[in-house]
């Protein structure tokens, strides 16, 4: 007997490649789910991996976090400076751009504060 | 001690005997006496059939005048005369009534009354005495005629003939003061006739109009006898035929009430009957209407309880009957109040049925009446005529009307009338239904990769009905399927197609994806390639294959023929082991080389043996057949 496989219709699930956690630290929804402001998981609600730290968030969640000036551009979990690993083709370009802009503005703010601190420090000490 | 004295007419009579006219002649008189003449002429006091009235001589007229000059004497004389007649009646009339038919009784009554009236005319009585005589005479007749036999005769007469004969008999009975008695008889006979007619003619006749023919029958066949029987001219009014018709309608409602459940079961062909019930209820007087409506509700509920709402009837049947009930009772009572009342026990019972949800879901999705007994749900879903759920009264609505007066406090307008709504509101939560839909669609979407169009349309209809936001999960599932097909086109593997699921959104998949079952697939190479392509197309993501799901088309080429099978991946994997290999394989070998569990392996092998592809050669060893025989 000879066996020819004519057609194979399989079923698979997709998963974000993440290190450890399963849940977004901000919205507490699984990474493979969608953030509270989205309707569909996956392409339209991508996951952003932290470069400096190992924490990952939904793009929209981290955007909301970074939009607050009080976040100071830090990771909400470990308080390190948050920088995103941008993968090609992940997330809408404008949202990625917005993310990078926010990161930049926070960096600028931090640098200015550092300069200010350095300048004003002697007065404080005095 | 002396025995108790029992008072009886006989005893009393023995003490004070009735005085009759003959008592006036106890003493010997002159034979030429006026009184003797008169009394002699007045005899006999009872006229047997065939006997003739003897006209009085002038001498007797004069004697009567002479004797009965004084008014007081007249009254006393009448008393005595009546007593004399009473004695004769007791002797003759009682027996006559016993022995003869109604018609001859009537004739005898007529003859007697005529006889006594002519005698009375000769006596030249004053008005008071004349009235007394007439009254007493009637009173004499009545006890003899108020017998079961006469009543029976009357009933018979009224049932059979409507002609002048019957009228005459009734007249003669009425003339001797039997009118009230005849009225009761006539009324009871008429009632019985109408009732019999309604119950024999219209029972089970639900698909043609009955009301008009009933009215006609009452007016033509019943009313004339009825009116002849009810002599009292005060009560005869033009409306009395309407009253009879009304009565007949009440009987019709009683009949319909008793067969309500069967009518509902045969809902589609009893529409006319329902609208007639509606008409009858609407035209009845307010008091009877309330009573009839209450009775209808009670009767229907008890019929439902004994015929439908028990363990013997399956859920689909109950749902079907509930839908029928909704349709039927909305015809009977368009306000929905009756429906609201009768639906409550059904809904309460339906709540206890666990399989309600799954039947509802299946029913709503399959519009084919042959495969789906609940196809009406599906068509209702597809019609989708203005589904506006107004849970709260709109206070600015200028056409607002209060709830009907007999509605229960938690009556909801429109809530009961729409049967999709009515059924889904039985469920404690809409989410239960949505979950069931999601489950069903999960299976459908994975199975049917071709006719997705239909599924999408169904989902759109459900959204229109139950609200857009309820189906978020389903939306994700549909998008997964759509995206997968796009992705498959992009990757363009001719052999392998994958449906890629968002694992958190597919019921039953989320558990599967956690399982770590490995299967050594024959298409592992293609799968790896597919995964790599996926990784490139969708950065940052990887695939996890679910070997227990999907379908495979395999073609088995035998020596004599080739045959295609549509099988599961594990079945395909097992049969692939026998590819161009005629050596037998043991169960253990198969299990080890596929990675299936022992149990799953034996199941799969069992499947292929049943298909006639493998054969068991003993000691748990199997071998592919060389020629396929089917």
Interface residues (C-beta under 8 A of the other chain):
Chain A: X1 X2 X3 X4 X5 X6 X7 X8 X9 X10 X11 X12 X13 X14 X15 X16 X17 X30 X32 X33 X34 X39 X40 X41 X42 X43 X46 X47 X49 X87 X88 X89 X90
Chain B: X446 X449 X472 X475 X476 X479 X483 X495 X496 X497 X498 X499 X500 X501 X502 X503 X504 X505 X509 X513 X522 X523 X526 X527 X534 X537 X538 X539 X540 X541 X542 X543 X544 X545 X546 X547 X549 X550 X551 X552 X553 X554 X555 X556 X557 X558 X564 X569 X572 X575 X576 X578 X579 X580 X582 X613 X624 X625 X626
